[in-house]
């Protein structure tokens, strides 16, 4: 009886330890995934952008509301702003997941970054992903300006052509 009781207690303790490790792993994964944020040309810069129906108006405001590892979804439309990214984020335009060579990208339904002057994106953190945008800038100006970031600053998921990411 004594041996069975000790074995049962050890099994129960081992099972509890495995359960705790699994719960901690799930919690860590959930935190690492980040929050989805939403931007649209009909939005307002008054919320935290975490509900699509209450989207924000500007990408920069959504960046200010975000924490590292969040994803910002930018709806189709033209955004006349210089986007300054100072934390590790994923920023997805309307054509996220398609290349600049994709036949679907005929210029309609695009998320367009069109600053009055200068670069469209200024990046100041590592591990930034930008995907699914069209960028319109003056001739001779870089679309992306990397500032104060390391070798893993910027990652474009898909190749681009003629200003389309």
Number of C-alpha atoms within 10 A of each C-alpha: 5 7 8 9 10 11 11 12 12 12 12 12 12 12 11 12 12 12 12 12 11 12 12 12 12 12 11 11 11 11 12 12 12 16 16 17 24 25 30 23 17 13 17 15 17 12 15 17 29 20 13 15 12 19 25 27 21 22 28 17 19 25 23 13 16 22 14 18 18 22 24 23 25 29 23 19 18 18 22 16 19 20 21 20 22 18 21 21 23 21 23 21 24 19 23 19 13 20 20 21 15 12 8 12 16 10 10 9 15 22 27 25 25 21 20 13 12 18 24 26 20 19 22 20 20 20 20 21 16 21 24 28 26 25 22 19 18 13 7 8 12 14 20 17 16 18 14 12 15 12 8 10 18 21 13 13 15 16 12 18 11 10 14 24 25
